[in-house]
């Protein structure tokens, strides 16, 4: 009985870990896309160009 309870608890923890890792990967992909979309601004800032609109 106690063994089954621990097994169930660990399975739920594992499911939450998988979901959390998928969310993290999704956020990382979104951040990478945002950085790629604004790479031109970054490179102009590095050369000292005026970034004011």
Secondary structure, 3 states (H helix, E strand, C coil): CHHHHHHHHHHHHHHHHHHHHHHHHHHHHHHHHHHHHCHHHHHHHHCCCCCCC
